[in-house]
Amino acid sequence: MKFNQQLEQLLKTLSQFTDAEGELLKQNVKHSAEKFDPE
């Protein structure tokens, strides 16, 4: 049971990290797009 709890915690942490990475990625892509296509 304890192992499952640790695994769930790890997955939660991982998903949070992935979300943050996704946001950074989106911002980088947006920034690159603006560089290629300035408004």
C-alpha positions in Angstrom: 0.0 0.0 0.0 2.8 2.4 0.9 4.5 1.7 -2.4 1.3 2.6 -4.3 1.0 5.9 -2.4 4.6 6.8 -3.3 3.9 5.9 -6.9 0.8 8.1 -7.0 2.8 11.0 -5.4 5.5 10.5 -8.0 3.0 10.5 -10.9 1.4 13.7 -9.5 4.8 15.4 -9.3 5.6 14.2 -12.8 2.4 15.5 -14.2 2.9 18.9 -12.6 6.4 19.0 -14.0 5.1 18.0 -17.4 2.5 20.7 -17.3 5.1 23.3 -16.5 7.3 22.0 -19.3 4.4 22.2 -21.6 3.7 25.8 -20.7 7.4 26.7 -21.3 7.3 24.9 -24.6 4.2 26.8 -25.7 5.7 30.1 -24.7 8.9 29.3 -26.6 6.9 28.3 -29.7 4.9 31.5 -29.5 8.0 33.5 -29.2 9.6 31.8 -32.2 6.4 32.3 -34.2 6.5 36.0 -33.4 10.1 36.2 -34.5 9.3 34.7 -37.8 6.0 36.6 -38.2 6.1 39.9 -36.4 2.8 41.6 -36.1 
